[in-house]
C-alpha cells in the first residue's frame, strides 16, 4: 500500500495544511482538499503515515455525503479532480485522496454527537454526572448506550492545541441561537440515520464529529469529513460490551498504544512500530469495506 505524508502540488496554490488535510485554491469559489495519510492523536501529528488512510477517509466521506444529501446540502462540488489537476504525476500523487469542494465559511465550533458514554464524555460524567452540561442518569458504565444521542459541541483548536468541550449556551453565544439550534438538529438527524445504517453493517458508531459552513446566502452546509474512522468511534457490534472500552476500527487503536508509552502528549509524537501501522491501516480498510461494500 502506498503512503502520502504530505502532498506537493505545483499547479495550484497551497493555502492551508492541517493535521491531515492539505488545501489548495481552485479559483475564487472552490478548493481542492487532499486528505493525506498523516495521523493525529491527542492533537499531535505523528511522524509516520498510515498507508491508504487518506484514500479510505475520502471514499468514506463521499459515501456519507451522498447518503446525507437529503438531510443537508454539503460542500462537494460536481467537479472531478482531473479537471483541476492535469499533470499526470500530480494526479498519481493524489490518487483517491482528492475532492473538489465549494469554498464556504466554516463555523467556529465542532458539532459532536454522542450515542455512547466514552472518551472525554465518560471522564466528564465521572466528575460531574453530566456531559457538556447535559445531566445524565446515575450509575452509567463506561461505553453504555445513552438513553438518546446528545449534542456536545467543542471549540476548534489550532494545530498542537486541544479542543475544549462547551455547552449549548456557549455555542449559541459563538454562532447565534438560531444557527446553533439548526446545527444541533441536523447533527442529531445525521447521527441517528447513519448510526442505524452502520449498525446493520455490524458497526456501532459510538460518537462522531461533524463540521459545518455557510455560503454567501447563509445556507448551512455539511463540510470537511463525515463519519470517518478519524472523526468517529467505530466499534464492532459483535464485540461490544459495556463496562470497558470496546475494540475499535478507528484511530482509538493508536491512542490506546500511545497511552502505554512514557509520552506527555506534546510534539513531537513518538514513532510507531510497523506492526501498529499495519494493523491501523487494516482497521481503516475493514471499516470502509463494512460500511460501503456489498451487504
Buried (B, 14 or more C-beta within 10 A) or exposed (E): EEBBBEBEBEEBEBEEBBBBBBBBBBEEEBBBBBBBBBBBBBBBBBBBBBBBBBBBBBBBBBBBBEBBEEBBBBBBBEBEBEEBBEEEEBBEBBBBBBBBBBBBEBBEBBBBBBBBBBBBBBBBBEEEEBBBBBEBEEEBEBBBBBEEBBBBBBBEEEEEEBBEBBBBEBBBEBBEEEBBEBBBEBBBBBBBBBBEBBEEBEBBBBBBBBBBBBBEEEEBBBBBBBBBBBBBBBBBBEEBEBEEBBBBBBBBBBBBBBEEEEBEBEEEBBEBEEEBBBBBBBBBBBBBEBBBEEE
